[in-house]
Amino acid sequence: PGLLPMGKLALFCGDPGLGKSFVTCDLAARVSQGSDWPDGDSVQEAGSVLFLACEDDVEDTIRPRLDAAGADVKRIHIIDSVGARNKERSFALDSDLPLLKRQVEKLRDVRLLIIDPVSAYCGKADTHRNSDVRALLKPLTDLAAAHRFAVVGINHLTKGTGKAVYRGMGSIAFNAAARAVLNFYKDPGDEDRRLMVTAKMNLTAESNGLAYRIENGLVVWDDDPVDMDADELESLEASSGEKGKGAARERAIDFLDATLQSGEMASTELFESAERFGIKVKTLRRALKDSRCV
């Protein structure tokens, strides 16, 4: 409550290695058991969880994490591929949503869908083009609303610092479509502590964040809430110089690599897209010579 809206899309955004996938397994276990939420909120109704997860192996990573968290694995369903003409391929949101709908209708008690990472399941959609992303996500969010389950998509952050809600990789349309965006950071004062804080919250007053540690393969949540939001942490990182000299150019290089990976783009459109991410044109021009895609 106050963090993950039912029937809507939420995004978990953060650098690799912060435990985002651990957290999704912890949440999946809680949903499958109908146990308390990490902030101590009351027991929920148990339900099924669907996973689209390609970065972690099911047998040696996802299943052990679910077992460690005490999940009712009979309620956990992992979609790792789609059969087509006697061949298997990855699930794609732009073409396979009818299959997902049938699975949801078959189970009848789905409460959570986890997409890890969301960029891996976009099919032929250009993840850096706003119109493509909006067209991709609208049928998904309509399905979630119709059947009352929450969707959590995992995304990475671009390098550098800036307005927190603009730092997700790909089109800004991802964060625009999400009703909640939670960014993940290291605690500046504790190397082993992780912070999950709000970068965007549309449906409620912004909630306090949560803190956790990964101990012996388990997510261990702190009792005390985090009273900082993502923008405050971004400002703290920027003022401390943690990202180091040249962070703006590094961020511009990452933006170029991600944006141009799928092909050429008109310079005017490229510059306009960069400005929406808070990247100045002069910084982008300097970064052009260092991009791997130019």
ABEGO torsion letter per residue (X at the ends): XGABBBGBBBBBBBBBGAGAAAAAAAAAAAAAAGBBBAAGBBBBBBBBBBBBBAABBAAAAAAAAAAAAGBBAAABBBBABBBBGGBBBBBBAAAAAAAAAAAAAAAGABABBBBOBAAAAAEABBAABAAAAAAAAAAAAAAAAAAGBBBBBBBBBBBEBEBAAAABBEBAAAAAABABBBBBBBBAABAABBBBBBABBAABBBBBBBBBBBBGGBBBBBABBBABBAAAAAAAAAAAGAAEBGAAAAAAAAAAAAAAAAEBBBAAAAAAAAAAAGBBAAAAAAAAAABAAX
